[in-house]
Amino acid sequence: MNIMDVYRRFARRHPLRFIAICIILILVWIFVIMRFSGENADISGNRSARALVGIVNVVAPNANVTLDNYEDIPALHNSEKVVRKLAHMFEYGVLSALVWSLLFGFRDLPRKYAYIIPVIIAFGLGAADEHNQTGIEGRYGSWFDVLVDTAAAVIVVALARRLTQHYRLRKSRRNDNPCA
């Protein structure tokens, strides 16, 4: 039995628990996104710098990069932008996966909604998030970040669609095999 079977079985046998768990996870994750989004520029920048220093020290242990000499290395400032965009993609990718899992659990819901709604929610929350940042000291809203958030949702949903197609194909092959 694989994870998709367990997931579908739980969703069908305990629909109210399934819905409650999914909604709680989605709300907690939205809180996490908004918590990071609500930080001022100094706190957010320091968090990004610490993450980047950690990544550099794992990839190149001999680099001896610390938070103290971080400002002296111009290449790290450009790399910090990449880390921030990857963080956006991770946040909104997880959100999309959670929304998709809630919607995919409903048997009567047309499958296209399970793939479209997470992207719409990621776009809407991303736009609200960026609008919220315009009122925070040192932060600004960016439509590019909204596009990054939406792209993450599209990638996750496309991956989910591909994995579910693969699951269905394997399951149908298993059910058609007379020797099994």
C-alpha positions in Angstrom: 0.0 0.0 0.0 1.5 3.4 -0.9 1.0 6.8 0.5 -1.7 7.8 -2.0 -3.8 4.8 -1.0 -3.5 5.7 2.7 -4.4 9.3 1.9 -7.4 8.5 -0.2 -8.7 5.9 2.3 -8.4 8.3 5.2 -10.1 11.1 3.2 -13.0 8.8 2.4 -13.4 7.1 5.8 -13.0 10.2 7.9 -14.1 13.2 5.7 -14.7 15.6 8.6 -11.3 14.8 10.2 -9.6 15.1 6.9 -11.2 18.5 6.1 -10.4 19.8 9.6 -6.8 18.6 9.5 -6.3 20.1 6.0 -7.9 23.5 6.9 -5.9 23.7 10.1 -2.6 23.0 8.2 -3.5 25.6 5.6 -4.3 28.2 8.2 -1.1 27.5 10.2 0.9 27.8 7.0 -0.8 31.1 6.0 0.1 32.3 9.5 3.7 31.3 8.9 3.8 33.1 5.6 2.3 36.3 7.0 4.6 36.1 10.0 7.7 36.1 7.8 6.1 38.8 5.6 5.4 41.0 8.5 9.0 41.3 9.6 10.8 44.6 9.1 13.6 44.8 6.6 16.4 44.4 9.2 15.0 41.2 10.7 14.1 39.8 7.2 17.5 40.7 5.8 19.3 39.2 8.8 17.4 35.9 8.4 18.3 35.8 4.7 21.9 36.5 5.5 22.1 33.8 8.1 20.5 31.3 5.7 22.9 32.2 2.9 26.0 32.0 5.2 24.8 28.5 6.3 24.3 27.4 2.7 27.8 28.7 1.7 29.5 27.0 4.6 27.8 23.7 3.8 28.6 23.9 0.1 32.1 25.3 0.5 33.4 24.7 4.1 36.7 26.3 3.4 35.1 29.6 2.4 35.0 30.8 6.1 32.0 33.1 5.5 30.5 34.5 8.6 27.9 37.1 9.4 30.7 39.5 10.3 32.4 39.4 6.9 29.1 38.9 5.0 29.0 42.6 4.1 32.5 42.5 2.6 31.5 39.9 -0.1 29.4 41.6 -2.8 28.5 38.4 -4.6 26.6 37.3 -1.5 24.2 40.2 -1.8 23.1 39.1 -5.3 22.9 35.5 -4.0 20.7 36.7 -1.2 18.0 37.7 -3.7 18.0 34.1 -5.1 17.7 32.7 -1.5 14.7 35.1 -0.9 13.0 34.0 -4.1 13.6 30.3 -3.3 12.0 31.0 0.1 9.0 32.5 -1.6 8.7 29.5 -3.8 9.0 27.1 -0.9 6.3 29.0 1.1 3.8 29.2 -1.7 4.6 25.7 -3.0 3.8 24.2 0.4 0.6 26.3 0.5 -0.4 25.1 -2.9 0.3 21.5 -1.9 -1.9 21.8 1.2 -4.8 23.4 -0.7 -4.4 20.8 -3.5 -4.5 18.0 -0.9 -7.7 19.3 0.6 -9.4 19.7 -2.7 -8.1 16.4 -4.2 -9.6 14.5 -1.3 -13.1 15.3 -2.5 -14.3 12.6 -4.8 -17.2 14.6 -6.2 -15.2 17.7 -7.0 -14.1 17.9 -10.6 -10.3 17.4 -10.7 -9.7 20.6 -12.6 -10.7 22.6 -9.5 -8.1 20.8 -7.4 -5.5 22.0 -9.9 -6.8 25.6 -10.6 -7.9 26.7 -7.1 -4.4 26.4 -5.4 -2.9 28.6 -8.1 -5.6 31.2 -7.6 -5.2 31.1 -3.9 -1.4 31.5 -4.2 -1.8 34.4 -6.5 -4.4 36.1 -4.3 -2.4 35.6 -1.0 0.8 36.5 -2.7 -0.7 39.8 -3.9 -2.2 40.5 -0.4 1.2 39.6 1.1 3.0 42.0 -1.1 0.5 44.8 -0.5 0.9 44.2 3.2 4.6 44.6 2.9 4.2 48.2 1.5 3.2 49.3 5.0 6.2 47.7 6.8 9.4 49.7 7.5 12.0 49.1 4.9 9.9 46.6 2.9 8.2 47.1 -0.4 5.7 45.1 -2.5 6.8 43.5 -5.7 4.7 42.1 -8.5 7.7 39.9 -9.4 7.3 38.2 -6.0 3.7 37.6 -6.8 4.7 36.0 -10.1 7.3 33.9 -8.2 4.6 32.7 -5.7 2.2 31.9 -8.6 4.9 30.0 -10.5 5.7 27.9 -7.4 2.0 27.0 -7.2 1.9 26.1 -10.9 5.0 23.9 -10.5 3.6 22.1 -7.4 0.2 21.6 -9.0 1.8 20.3 -12.3 4.0 17.9 -10.2 0.9 16.8 -8.2 -1.0 16.2 -11.5 1.9 14.2 -12.9 2.3 12.1 -9.7 -1.4 11.3 -9.6 -1.5 10.3 -13.2 1.4 8.0 -12.6 -0.4 6.6 -9.5 -3.6 6.0 -11.5 -1.7 4.3 -14.3 0.2 2.0 -11.9 -3.1 1.2 -10.1 -4.9 0.4 -13.3 -2.1 -1.8 -14.5 -2.1 -3.6 -11.2 -5.9 -4.2 -11.4 -5.7 -5.4 -15.0 -3.0 -7.9 -14.3 -4.7 -11.4 -14.1 -1.7 -12.9 -12.3 -1.7 -10.4 -9.4 
